[in-house]
Amino acid sequence: MLASLMQQIVSGLAIGSVYALVALAFSLTVRALNQINFATGELFMLGAYFGIAFTVMLGLPFWMAIPTTAIAVSLVGVAFEKLAYRPIFKANADHPARLHILIICSTVGTGIFLQNGAMLVWGAQALPFPKVFDQTPLDIFGVLIPSEYLWITLVAVLLMAVLNFFLQSSWTGKGLRAAAQDRETAALMGVRLSAADSWTFGLSAGVGAVGGLLIGAISFAYPTMGAGYALKGFTAAIIGGLGSMRGALVGGLLLGLAESLVIAFISSVYKDVVAFSLLLLFLQFKPSGLLMKPVQRRV
Amino acid sequence: MKSILVLVAVVGALCVLPFLGGNAYTLHIYGLVGIYAIVAMGLNLVFGYTGQISLGHAAYFAVGAYISAMTTIDLGMPYIIGLLAAIVATFILGYLVGTPSLKLEGAYLGMATIGFGEIVKMTLVNWEDVTRGPTGISRIPQPELFGLDFNTPLLRYYFVLGVAVIAFIVYWNLVRSHYGTRFVAVRDSAKAASAMGIDLQRTKTLAFAISTAFAGVGGSLYAHVNRYIAPDAFGLGESINLLVMTVIGGMGTLVGPIVGAAVVVYLRESLQVLADFNMLIYGLLLMLLMVFVPRGLIGSFKLFWQKRWGHAESQ
């Protein structure tokens, strides 16, 4: 019992760290642009397919496939920003309510496009990923733990650390944070806003894609895989605090843990109910999440 | 007066429409346009006039459809009772859900409505004793009113048209009433509206509940005209479709949602010939329309008219 509980917790934390990556993908665009990218799940899905393409077709080792996938999907994200976000933002910047709805529709449209594009290119059936992780489980104090879960958690946390370092320490990262805080002032200080928006979409796409790659590596890639993870990732972002990096990590791990405990003690049928209930509870009672200060309500 | 004449002329034209080479299939499609137009009109009250977001309206469409179907089948009531039950149930549900949700804004409100929509869909799938689960409800009786059976495609088309015209008149009067003015005030400046003594929360919730009742009417018609309903048809994709209709037609314009419903139903039917490329093109078109026609077809037309003739068409 204890051993299986431990296994559940480890797998919960591993899946949770992927939720954290998706949460971060959402948080990046929300923090910088106050817009939700509804194609986040589809960029996640592209990560899994690009991962297969790079490891199987190009024969890259898995550790090389991670950065190449991240960069390739980031470029998709940048193209996305230039084609489906910027023209709409420019034409409707003075009309925030309409802008919100137009961005929802255009990102949903892009998501439908990517999902069906993937279906045409790779087919509707689930595509198996080559076995990249060592299949012999690790023996930790008599508890057998599949090593792939530890790898996933490690890669996800490492990626978040790298991204954090980039945002805190590099010139580009500082510019991005400045633009997220106050666009006008940042522009006056010499931050090119259009470049900052491209970076935001690129980073968001790349982070989500690595999440998809990691999930693909322990299961399959299929065109509709993004929707469920997008919803879980968004829930994680709300739990931790939408727009916060630490919030994404905390929210993701908590959600993964909560799901694994529900599977261990109740039933796997109710796994998805957990996420929905937490989403609605947090939105209703604590929309700012655990780690963010409540937003000042105007009027 | 002029606008009433236009309305009469349009309704007259729609009455003759089936005789311009309509078969059972085209009549079914025209009926669908009418049904979706009703739902889109309701959504326009929320999106276009009050400036709020809902990404879960398929849930109310579903509740209307299920309540109406179950009232007529399981309780053996006449159709009109099913329709009224659908309206009342969706209005109350919209009011109950809207009261806490509409405190949220923008993206948060969007996600809360998605969450509620998914919960309704899960309930439809899992509460098998009542909803018959994933297989759905089939052999739903055709609409009938006071002994008159709408048992041919043509009669069903006229029935949908009749309900849609009534819905339009209600919607039109609502927009022109002081409620409509309050909706627009909340959209344009919540601060100013609140200072003028408008209760923001009540106004938003009222707009939301009325729009969910419109979705309930549409759902009831859908159930009895289509005669088969299943939870699959009422997911997030359907909510997005309903939103797209409102946006493509023109948010905050009177007839935008009707045009939008026609365009989306037509697009989805005609893109079927593209087989596998169907949804790919639909996604691309959706994106391109947001870039090039952000005000929607009617909104852009009005703008063009203003530039060309230098004055605004009323409404």
Boltz contact constraints between the chains, C-beta under 6 A:
constraints:
  - contact:
      token1: [A, 36]
      token2: [B, 107]
      max_distance: 6.0
  - contact:
      token1: [A, 84]
      token2: [B, 287]
      max_distance: 6.0
  - contact:
      token1: [A, 87]
      token2: [B, 291]
      max_distance: 6.0
  - contact:
      token1: [A, 88]
      token2: [B, 290]
      max_distance: 6.0
  - contact:
      token1: [A, 88]
      token2: [B, 291]
      max_distance: 6.0
  - contact:
      token1: [A, 91]
      token2: [B, 294]
      max_distance: 6.0
  - contact:
      token1: [A, 92]
      token2: [B, 294]
      max_distance: 6.0
  - contact:
      token1: [A, 97]
      token2: [B, 51]
      max_distance: 6.0
  - contact:
      token1: [A, 100]
      token2: [B, 106]
      max_distance: 6.0
  - contact:
      token1: [A, 102]
      token2: [B, 290]
      max_distance: 6.0
  - contact:
      token1: [A, 102]
      token2: [B, 294]
      max_distance: 6.0
  - contact:
      token1: [A, 105]
      token2: [B, 244]
      max_distance: 6.0
  - contact:
      token1: [A, 105]
      token2: [B, 247]
      max_distance: 6.0
  - contact:
      token1: [A, 105]
      token2: [B, 290]
      max_distance: 6.0
  - contact:
      token1: [A, 106]
      token2: [B, 287]
      max_distance: 6.0
  - contact:
      token1: [A, 106]
      token2: [B, 290]
      max_distance: 6.0
  - contact:
      token1: [A, 108]
      token2: [B, 240]
      max_distance: 6.0
  - contact:
      token1: [A, 109]
      token2: [B, 283]
      max_distance: 6.0
  - contact:
      token1: [A, 109]
      token2: [B, 286]
      max_distance: 6.0
  - contact:
      token1: [A, 109]
      token2: [B, 287]
      max_distance: 6.0
  - contact:
      token1: [A, 110]
      token2: [B, 287]
      max_distance: 6.0
  - contact:
      token1: [A, 112]
      token2: [B, 279]
      max_distance: 6.0
  - contact:
      token1: [A, 112]
      token2: [B, 283]
      max_distance: 6.0
  - contact:
      token1: [A, 113]
      token2: [B, 280]
      max_distance: 6.0
  - contact:
      token1: [A, 113]
      token2: [B, 283]
      max_distance: 6.0
  - contact:
      token1: [A, 113]
      token2: [B, 284]
      max_distance: 6.0
  - contact:
      token1: [A, 116]
      token2: [B, 279]
      max_distance: 6.0
  - contact:
      token1: [A, 116]
      token2: [B, 280]
      max_distance: 6.0
  - contact:
      token1: [A, 117]
      token2: [B, 280]
      max_distance: 6.0
  - contact:
      token1: [A, 276]
      token2: [B, 115]
      max_distance: 6.0
  - contact:
      token1: [A, 276]
      token2: [B, 118]
      max_distance: 6.0
  - contact:
      token1: [A, 276]
      token2: [B, 119]
      max_distance: 6.0
  - contact:
      token1: [A, 279]
      token2: [B, 115]
      max_distance: 6.0
  - contact:
      token1: [A, 280]
      token2: [B, 115]
      max_distance: 6.0
  - contact:
      token1: [A, 283]
      token2: [B, 108]
      max_distance: 6.0
  - contact:
      token1: [A, 283]
      token2: [B, 112]
      max_distance: 6.0
  - contact:
      token1: [A, 284]
      token2: [B, 100]
      max_distance: 6.0
  - contact:
      token1: [A, 287]
      token2: [B, 108]
      max_distance: 6.0
  - contact:
      token1: [A, 299]
      token2: [B, 190]
      max_distance: 6.0
  - contact:
      token1: [A, 299]
      token2: [B, 191]
      max_distance: 6.0
  - contact:
      token1: [A, 299]
      token2: [B, 194]
      max_distance: 6.0
